[in-house]
């Protein structure tokens, strides 16, 4: 026998979920994609030119010319590697704060530009569930709606959350 809740399910994910990708606008996503493509192209050109410096003959192969080539190619390689290292998209997951003194859960959502877009405050007494299982922090209200679902990858953060959740109980 299976018991299903009588709650209407008109949503797929929580409003503050790491699955939710609808918070970024299309224009900002296009700018981000263009910026990523430009950085990738520039990084590959710089890495190839760092190797290409050694293919071009400069006439006399004396020690001073070899040193200049070495410094130039290492500089090109480092700048190209920096272009590739910045390709990862920024982490725009919402920040969750658990205030044990005021007994509140705050969800602070920031935009791509780094500005705070929305702050949601939930009383801990108004939550039916606040759990940390399988490295995912989950909060549900009494109607069964998922308020927060965020991954917790850091061990220190997980310990601090477990401590805060034990104080909140």
N, C-alpha and C positions, 0 to 999 in steps of 0.2 A: 504494500500500500504506500502511496506517495502523497504527501501533504504539500500542497503548493500555497504560497501566501496569496491573500486576496488583494494585493496591492497592484495598482495600475502601473505598468512598465512602459512608459512612453519615452524613455531615455535609454541610450546604449551604454554610456559611461558616466562616471561621476562628474559633477561640474569642475572639480579640481582633481583631475586624474592624469597620470602620466601617459595614458592612452589618448587623451584628448588633443587633437591637432587642429581644432577649429578656431583657436584663439588668435592665430596669426592671420593678418589680412593678406589678400592676394598680392597687392602692390609691394608690401614689405617682403613677402616670400620671393617675388620676382627679383627685387633688388638684392636679396641675400643670395639667390641662385646666381645672378650675374656676378656678384662680388666673389663668390666661391669659384666660378669658372675663370675669372680674371686672375685670381691668386694661383689657381692650379696651372694655368697657362704660363704665367710669369715664373712660377717656381720651376716648371719643367724647362723653360728656356734658359734660366740661370744655371740649372744643374748641367744641362747639355753644353752650355758655353764654358762652364768650368772644366769640362773634359776637352772641349774643343780648343782651348788655349794651348794645349800640349800638341795638338795636331798641326798647328800653323808653325811653319819654320820662320824664325826671326833672323836668319843669316848666321851670324856668329853665335855659337853656343858657349858663351863664357859664363863664369859663375855668377856675375851680377845679373845677367839676363835670366838665368835659371831661377835666381832668388826672386826677381820681380814677377816672373811667371807663377812661381809657387805662391807668393802672397796674393796675387790677383785671383788665381784659381781657388784658393782656400776661401777668399772673401766672397767670390761668386757662389761657391758651394754653400757657405753659411747662410747667405741671404736667401738662396733658393730653398734651403731646408726650413728656414723661418717661414717662408710663404706656405709650405706644405704643413707646417705644424699649426698654423692658424686656420686651417680649413674646417676644423670641427665646428659645428654650429654651437652657438652659445646655449648654455643651460638656462632655459626660461621656465623651469618648473616652479610652481608656487612655493613660497616659504611657509612652513607651518610652525607656529609658536604655541607651546602649551604653557599657560600661566597657572601654576598651582595655587598661588595666593588668591587671585581673583576667580579661579576655577573657570577659565576660559580657554577656548581653542581659537586661535586666530589664523586665518589663511590669507596671506599677502601675495597677491598676484602682480608680477612685474611684466612690462612689455619688452619688446625687443630693444627699445631705446634705453631701457634701464629705469624708467619711471614707474612708480607704483600706480597700477590701474585700478585695483579693487582690493578692498579689505573686507573680509567676512568674519564676523565674530560669532562664535557659538558657545553657549554655556555648557560646561561639562555635564551638568545635571540634566540638560535637555537631550543628551546623546544616549541612544540605546546601546551603542557599541563603540568602543575605542580600543583597537587592538593592534598589536605588532606581531604579525605572523609571517613566516617565510620572507623576512626582510621587506615587508610591505606594511606601511602604516595605513590603517583603514578606520574610518569613522562613519557611523550611520546614525541618522536621527530616528525618532520613535516611529515614523511612518515607514521606515525601512529604506529610505533613500540614502544612497552613498554620498557622503559629503566630501570625503578626502580619500584618495588612494594614491600614495606616493611610495616609490622604492627608497629603501634606506640601505646604502651600500657601505657606509663607513662604520667600523666597529665601535668607535668612540661615540658616534651619534646614536647608535643603537643602544649602547649602555645608558647614555643620558636619557633617552626616551623611555627606556624601561624603568629607570629611577623616577622620572616624572610621572609615568603612568601609575606607579605604585603609590606615589604621594597623592595622586588625584582620586584614588579609590577610597 
